[in-house]
Amino acid sequence: LMQFQADILGVPVVRSEVQETTALGAAYLAGLATGFWKSQREISSHWREGGRFNPSMPASTVESLRGRWKAAVERAKAWEQSG
């Protein structure tokens, strides 16, 4: 999924080393609120990259997939109107 996102968006996608980022984010916010962390910069110094996904899909494939996605969105709009 991460590779697909990088390919479709045309930008690198970087994954955190920590998988439970939602819980970690909540803990960081609580730490900021209580003064445990002094700044967002201090928190960011603890972040570690766990993986990087660089775009590698040919542009022609990306355009084809985007075209199919746009067609699917148009079909879905018609479902809403006919329902």
Order of alpha helices (4+ residues) and beta strands (2+ residues): alpha-beta-alpha-alpha-beta-alpha
